């Protein structure tokens, strides 16, 4: 199983034109896959839904 990430990039130019681009990548991340596969109904009747609300690159070199 793999996770599919859909990356949206919005581009705005000084001229005022705008564009939106999408890129899709599939990545194997077993720990995250288990977390997302664990949703649904709990024994106590509650329903769990998990959302990924953001991502960042940790330890990336800083741009000048």
Buried (B, 14 or more C-beta within 10 A) or exposed (E): EEBEEEEEEEEEEEEEEEEEEEEEEEEEEEEEBEEBEEEEEEEEEEEEEEEEEEEEEEEEEEEE
